[in-house]
Amino acid sequence: MARSLGLACFVACIKLQVAPPFMRTLALTRILGWANSRIMRTPQFHLTVITEFLNTHKVATMEQLREALGDPARCTVFRKLGELEYLSSYSHRGKYYTLKSIARFTTQGLWRFRSVCFSRFGNLLETAEAFVCRSGTGYSAGELLEVLGVKTKHALTQLVRDGRLQRDRIGTAYVYFAADSRTAKRQRKARRVHAKTSSAALTVTNPDLAVEEAKATILLFSSMLNEKQRRLYAGLESLKLGHGGDAHIASLLGMDPHTVARGREELLHADCGDETVRAAGGGRLSQEKKRLR
């Protein structure tokens, strides 16, 4: 384009040498204006291209959108997406994009397309903050994993550092509460009540048994199990409690919430038929006994 502009200006200058002075000024002004407009004019990418592409594919990466638009700059694609009210996924590190008009949110404000997760609240930080603040009893990282389907430990830690959430260590896990003091106070109180009722709900054979005796019975029973049986038993008790069961059982039995969640998933998927306690390759590495020469 630069060569064509230079050639056009060169030809025009030759013609102007034989023209009157006032005609030269007028012509030069028009030529320079035309050249500047040609240089400053950027390609116009129509919004309908993005809309049609996303309506067809539902979600897309930045590379796919740039390819559909003819490989423009990233800032150009973001500007066009902003005019269409877009959403970035809170899973896959925000790699995927869609339009608000395409998403079909659940009552919780979540939408999943295949393995890609979107939230009406925004990215992972904003979604985790919204869920914690709207919860009646707060959330632990394990409990949010059950709801959102992605790990939120680092996001929750960042929110606490920024002063957007509070957290307390309850048992072996951190529980996160709203930054507002009044809301956090109500959540902590509800969490304590929920913990007491959950402990009482663990007593199945004898409802009249005291809560502390029920705890002692459960701890004694779990101590007699091997590693896999203990994990499955913890998952079973978590299923009985429902929401928040992983964190509560983990606190009661002194286990990691992720271990309880794993046992629960194994029960739900009937993945407990293997006779081995650990998966292949698990446990300590075998050590060769050294002998004196």
N, C-alpha and C positions, 0 to 999 in steps of 0.2 A: 504494500500500500504506500510505503514511504517513497519508493521509486516512481510510482505513478503520480503522486503529488508533486514531486520535484520536477518531473518532466512537464506536467501541466503548467507549473509556475514559470518554468524556463521558456516555454512556448509563448506564454502570455506576455512575459517581459520583452521578448523580441518584437511582438506586435505593438507593444506600447511605445516603442522607441520612435515610431513614425506618427503617433497620435498627439493631439494638443495636450498641454500640461494639465488642464482641469479634467480631461478625459482619462489621463493617466492616473490621477489621484482616485477618481471614482472607480475605475476598473481594479486598481490595486486593493482598494478597500473591499470590494466584492470578492476578489480572489482569496484574500487572507481570511475573510469570514467563512467562505466555503471550505477552505483547507482546515481551519480550526474545528468546524463542525464535523468534518470527516474524521479528524484525529480523536476528538472527544466522544464520538458516538460509540457506545458499547452495544454488544448484541442484546437484543430484547428476547428474553426467554418467557414464554407464555406460561401463565399459571395453570392453564388447562393441561399442559404436558405432565406436570407433577400430579395433579388431581387424577388424571386418567391412569397414570402409572400406579399410584397408591391404591386406587379403587380396584385395580386388577390384581395387584400383588399383596395388598393389605399393609405389609410392612416392607421397609427397604433400608439398606445401609446408605451411607453418604456416597460411597463409590458407585452404587447402582443408580442413585439419583443423578449424580454428575454425568454418568454415561448416557442416561436417558435425555439429559438436557444438552448434550453436545460438549461435555467436559469443560464447564465453566469453573470459576474459582469457588472455593468452599463458602466464602462470605456471600457470594451471589445466591447460592443454594439456600443458605440460612435466611437470607433476606426474603426470598420467595416463600420459604416455609413459614416464616413469621406472619406473612400476609394471609396464610391459610389456616393459622392456629394449629400448630403441629404439637406432637408429643414425642418425647424420647423415652426409650425403654428404661425401667429401673433395674432390669437384669442386663446381662451381657455388657456391663460398663457403659450403658447408654448408647450402644452401637446402632440400634435400630430406631427408625422413625415411622410415624403414622400420623393420621389426621384425627382430630377430635370427633369429626363427623363419622369416621369409620369405626372407632372403638365402641364396643358394646359392654359397658361396665356392669359389674354385679352390684348388689346392694352395698357392698363394702367399698366400692369404687375401684375395683380391679378388673382388668381384662387381659386374658392370655390368648395369644395366637401361636399355636404350636408350642414352642418352648420359650417364646419371647413374652415378657410380662410388662404391662403398662399400668399406670395408675392415674386417676383423675387429679391426684395431688401433685404430680410432677415426678422428679427423679427419686432416687433411693433415699436420700437425706430427707427430703420433704415428705415422702410417704411414711418413713419410719416415725418422724416427728408427729405427723397427723394421727397415726394409729395409736401412739402412746398417749397423746393428749386427749384423744376421744375415748380411750379405754376406761372402764370403771375401776380396774385393779392394776393398771400399769402392765408392762410387758417385760419379759426377759428376752434375751437374744434367741434362746431356744423356742420360745412361744411365738416370736415373730417369724422365725424360720418356718413354723408350721403354717402360718397364715399367708405369708408372702412368697414362700417357696425359694427364697434366696437367703444367703447369710447376711446378717445385718450387724455383726459385732463391731466392725470398724466404723460403720456409719453411726451407730449409737454412741460409741466412744467420742467421735468427732462432735456430735451434737452436745454431749456433756461438756466438752472443752469449750465450745462456743457459747455455753450458757443457755442453750435452747431446751435442755432436758436436765432432770435430776436423776440420781441413781443411789440405791442402797444395796448393800450386800446382805442378802437373805439366804442363810444356809451356805451352799457352795456356789451360788450364782448371783449375779447382779440383776436387780429389778429396776427398770427405768420408769420414771414418773414425769409428769408435766412440769414445766419450768415455773408455772404459776403456783404460788405457795398454797393457796386455798384448794386448788384442784388436786395438788399432790397430797395434801393432808387427807382429803376424802379417798383418794386412791389407796393410800397406805392403810387406812382404817378398813376399807373394803377387802384389801389383800389379807389382812390378819383374820378377818371373819371368814374369808374363803378358805384359808389354810386350816382353820379349826373345823369347819364343816367337811372339808376334804379328808381330814384325819379321821373324823367320825364315820365317814362313808366307807372307809377301808374295812370296817368291821362288818363282815357278812354273816358269819355263822351265829354270832351272839350280839345282837344290837345293844344289849344292856351292858356290854363290857365297856369299861372306862377307856377314854381315848388314850391315856398313857399306857395302859395295859395292852391296848391294841397295837400301839407302836412297838412296844417291847416284843410282842408276839411276832410281828412282821419282821423285825430286825433279827430275831433269833432264827426264824425260818429261812430268811435270805442268806444268813451266814452259813447254812448247811448246804447251799447249792454251789455248783461249780460256776465258772465265769459265764458261760452261755446261758445256763438255766437262770442265773440271777438277772441277766440282761432281759431275757424273755419275761420273767416274772415282773420285773419293773415295767416293761412295756404293757403287760396285761393290766396292772394296777393303774397305769396312766390312761389306758383306754376307758377304764371305769370312771375316772374323774372327768374326762373330757378336757375342755379348754384349761390350759395351765397345768395339766397333769404331769407333763415331763419335768417341769421345774420343781413341782412339789415333791414328787417321788424321788427325784435326784437329791433334793435337800434332806429327805427323810432317810434314805439309804446311803447317803454319802457317795453318790455316783455323779458322773458328769451328765448334764442334761442331754447331750448328744448321744451318749450311750443308751439312755432310756428311749430316746426317739428312734434309735436304730432297732432296739428290741421291739418297739411298737410297730415299726414298718415291717419287720420280719414276720410278725404275727399277722398283719393285714395282708401280706402277700404270700402267706404260707411258706415262707422261706426258712424253715427250721427243721428240715428233715435230715440234714447232715449230722452224722454222729460225732464229728470232731467238734471240740470246744472252740477252737479258733480257726480262722481261714488259713488256707495253705500259705506258708511263709510267715505266719504270725508267731508271736512269742520271741523269746530270746534266741540269739544265734548259738548254735552248738559250739562248744569249746573243746579243743583237743587237750587231753590230759598230758601234762608234761611229765616226762620221766627222767630221772637222773641217769646220766651216762656213767 
